[in-house]
Amino acid sequence: MPVLLFLTVIASVTLGVLAAYVAVICILNAFGRASQPETARPRLVLVPTQNHASGD
């Protein structure tokens, strides 16, 4: 009887861990990365210039 109870608990815990793993993977695939838009525009980047606005 204790062996049957032990195996049942181990199987239940294993099934729960696998279900949680699959759920997290599905959520990450659904919301993780947005698909690329059809017309990808270049990203705007702030770059410091060589022209300094001094008060002279």
Summary of the structure (lengths in Angstrom):
residues: 56
radius of gyration: 27.4
end to end distance: 91.4
largest distance: 91.4
contacts: 60
relative contact order: 0.06
helix: 54%
strand: 0%
